[in-house]
Amino acid sequence: MRKVAGCCSKCDAEVFEVVARDDDRKPARLGPAKENAERLTFYLLNGSRMDLTFCTDCAESLTPGEFPFLWRRVMETWVDEVPGHSWAGTQTTNGIAGLMGRKLWRDVK
């Protein structure tokens, strides 16, 4: 299941204002973050970091047991959006190791 831009990485609730939509009614251009938009920073198995966006409810209830689901979503989205890119193949043994931090999008500078 592909992640949708401007939406919560877990539940797909829109967490950014949608300025324009594509023919399938998916967000095509985003405006400012809504009040419930949060950016969570994850530590990956290979030592790198990754940020994902969540609604406050999902950010508060997120458990490590959901990390594999989130990683699969990220990878499926990457493969769909950038077909044939060699980076995706290098990530098959990577994944989310832990949550490093959480910040409201309105506080992101």
C-alpha positions in Angstrom: 0.0 0.0 0.0 1.6 3.2 -1.2 2.1 6.2 1.0 0.2 9.3 -0.2 2.0 12.7 -0.2 0.7 15.1 2.4 -1.0 12.4 4.4 -0.3 10.5 7.6 2.2 7.6 6.9 0.1 5.3 8.9 -3.7 6.1 8.5 -3.6 8.3 5.3 -5.4 11.2 7.0 -4.5 14.5 5.2 -2.1 16.4 7.4 -1.2 19.1 4.9 -3.5 21.5 3.1 -4.1 20.2 -0.4 -3.8 23.0 -3.0 -4.3 20.8 -6.1 -5.2 17.2 -6.8 -4.4 14.9 -9.7 -7.0 13.1 -11.9 -7.3 10.4 -9.3 -8.1 13.0 -6.6 -4.8 12.4 -4.8 -2.8 15.4 -3.5 -0.7 16.9 -6.3 0.4 20.1 -4.7 0.6 20.8 -1.0 0.1 23.9 1.1 1.0 24.4 4.8 0.8 21.7 7.4 -2.3 21.3 9.5 -2.2 21.6 13.3 -2.1 17.8 13.7 0.9 17.2 11.4 4.0 15.8 13.0 7.4 14.8 11.7 8.9 11.7 13.2 12.6 10.9 12.7 13.5 7.3 12.6 16.9 5.6 13.0 17.5 3.0 10.3 19.3 -0.3 10.6 22.1 0.9 8.3 22.8 3.9 10.6 21.0 6.6 8.4 17.9 8.6 9.4 14.5 9.0 7.8 11.7 11.4 8.4 8.0 10.5 8.0 4.8 12.5 8.6 2.0 11.4 10.9 -1.1 12.8 12.4 -0.9 13.4 16.1 -3.1 10.4 17.0 -1.0 7.9 15.0 2.2 9.5 16.3 1.1 9.0 19.9 -0.1 5.4 19.3 2.8 4.2 17.1 4.6 1.0 18.4 7.8 -0.7 17.2 5.6 -3.6 16.0 4.4 -1.2 13.2 7.9 -0.3 11.9 8.0 -3.2 9.4 4.6 -2.0 7.9 5.9 1.6 7.6 9.2 0.4 6.0 7.3 -1.7 3.4 5.1 1.4 2.6 8.2 3.6 2.2 9.8 1.0 -0.1 6.7 0.4 -2.2 6.2 4.1 -2.6 9.8 4.6 -3.6 9.7 1.8 -6.2 6.4 3.2 -7.6 7.6 6.8 -7.8 11.1 6.1 -9.1 10.9 2.8 -11.1 14.2 1.3 -12.0 16.3 3.4 -9.5 19.2 1.4 -8.1 18.8 2.8 -4.6 15.7 0.6 -3.8 17.7 -2.6 -4.4 20.3 -1.6 -1.8 17.6 -1.2 0.9 16.3 -4.7 1.0 18.2 -5.4 4.3 17.5 -2.0 5.7 14.5 -1.1 8.0 13.4 1.0 10.9 15.5 0.4 14.0 13.9 3.0 16.3 12.2 6.3 16.8 14.7 9.2 17.4 12.4 12.2 17.7 9.1 13.8 17.1 8.2 17.4 16.2 5.1 19.3 15.1 5.5 20.3 11.5 4.6 23.9 12.4 7.8 24.0 14.5 10.1 22.6 11.7 12.4 25.3 10.5 
